[in-house]
Amino acid sequence: MENLLNKEAVKRVIHALENFNKSYRVQILDQSARTALDASKALQCEVGAIVKSLLIRTEDTFILCLISGDKRCSLNKLKKITGKKDVCMANAESVKTQTGFTIGGVSPIGLRKKIEIMIDNQLNRFNDIYAAAGHPNAIFKIDLENLLKITNGKIMEISE
């Protein structure tokens, strides 16, 4: 598993973390953290402390929504916030093209393109939260305040 740290997608996350705060580290898990449930079992934490990075397509752009692992992204709330009628989950190809990551390892940092980021207000229930780090077996631990800073995201009510 150690060679995961050499994967290009994971290296982008490591670089972003190092530039932000040298104390943050990518952690490689023995088992997959492809889903929030898998990640919570691997980390022995609540499912809600897992950050789901979901790419949403609107009429003319993309938004990366960071959702608490025990919640669902509300497309209706996103429609109201953005004022757009056409709001849906992006397909796997768009996720790869826009973020540079494949589904199951989409990190909120180290993105290939600049994407607007909205952060679920339900993540404030946890002192530490865990986000994917470019691969289904790679994660990093952070707190909400620093997730806000490193992503330039906005906290919004976007889950149900």
C-alpha positions, -999 to +999 in steps of 0.1 A: +000+000+000+029+024+005+033+030-032-001+047-031+018+077-018+035+078-052+003+080-072-001+113-090-036+120-075-024+113-039+007+134-045-015+164-054-033+160-021+000+156-002+013+188-019-018+208-010-017+197+026+020+205+029+015+239+014-013+246+039+000+231+071+030+207+074+013+188+104-014+174+081-007+139+067-023+116+042-030+082+059-031+050+039-058+025+051-055-013+048-090-015+036-110+006+011-127+038+022-146+040-011-178+047+008-185+067+039-195+035+057-163+017+047-142+047+058-160+050+091-154+013+098-117+016+088-112+046+110-135+035+138-154+068+138-190+079+132-202+078+096-211+115+098-174+124+104-166+112+069-166+139+042-183+128+010-170+149-020-198+149-045-194+167-078-227+184-089-233+196-124-254+227-130-265+242-163-232+258-169-207+248-142-197+223-115-199+225-077-180+202-054-203+195-024-186+183+008-214+163+026-214+147+060-212+109+055-245+102+072-264+128+051-275+131+015-268+160-008-301+179-014-304+188-050-335+209-042-315+230-017-288+234-044-313+245-070-326+272-045-290+284-036-278+285-072-310+297-088-306+270-115-332+245-126-308+218-140-288+205-111-277+168-109-249+145-099-220+146-124-211+114-142-179+095-136-162+110-167-170+146-156-158+138-121-124+126-135-121+155-159-131+183-135-114+171-103-086+148-115-098+121-092-119+089-097-151+083-078-143+068-044-112+089-039-123+124-048-105+148-025-117+183-017-081+195-022-055+190-049-082+195-075-071+197-112-094+226-119-108+255-098-142+244-086-167+262-063-169+243-031-199+242-007-195+225+027-224+209+045-232+226+077-238+192+093-200+186+094-198+210+124-210+182+147-175+167+147-141+179+160-122+158+134-134+150+100-119+127+074-117+133+036-105+113+007-070+119-004-070+109-041-075+071-038-101+049-021-075+038+005-061+073+012-076+098+036-066+128+057-079+141+090-087+178+094-111+200+114-140+220+098-123+254+103-092+243+084-112+225+058-129+258+051-096+276+048-078+250+027-107+247+002-119+283+002-153+267+006-186+281+020-206+265+047-242+260+035-272+240+044-270+215+015-279+182+030-310+163+040 
